[in-house]
Amino acid sequence: MIYHGGTEARSKLLCEELTEKIIGAAIEVHRALGPGLLESAYEECLCHEFNLRELAFKRQVPLPVEYKGVKLDCGYRVDVLVQDEVVLELKCVEHLLPVHDAQLLTYLKLTRKRVGLIINFNVATLVRGGIVRKVL
């Protein structure tokens, strides 16, 4: 919290409202399914939840690599792009590693988006170690 002259003011995060909605949808999916499924199952259910919550999204968005002015298809894809603002990288791994952070940051650079989330569904409690927020 930031305090100014006795009044409490909270600094606003970039895309805060949207990321809260995304995290809420992910928590709902995780509560229903728990850990242990394939990433594709969580992606399908999360996108269904986005539909129910009327959040616009695109799945498996091609992500060309631009090299010396040429866009090259190297097979990269953004798992989910929500409202053309937030990049989601979905995982089902035992532990998130620094390489996952690097992957999301690279995807943010390539898409020219500012905010991204890594959501690891293979955890006991999603809000404890299952969500990473990155901003460029």
C-alpha angles and dihedrals in degrees: 000000000000118000123206121184095329095313122106118234126177120212111236119237120223109267088357097154093047094047089050089054091048092049090048090054091048091050090051091052092046092049090052098044107022121202127312106066129109120274090245091061092053091046092052093048094043091052090049088052090050089054090051090050092045094240114152115231145159124216129216094001112194111245113199120198113233111219123174092340096312124108109223125194103228095165098260118145134182107232094219134352111199120208089338088284114077124055115212122201109190121205140181101191135133093242134003111243133202088257089065090055090048091049093053093046090051091049090051091052093047094048093040089230122141105211131051139168131206109206116191109193094185095086133097093237119022096208092054106068099330100095130059122180120202129185129190 
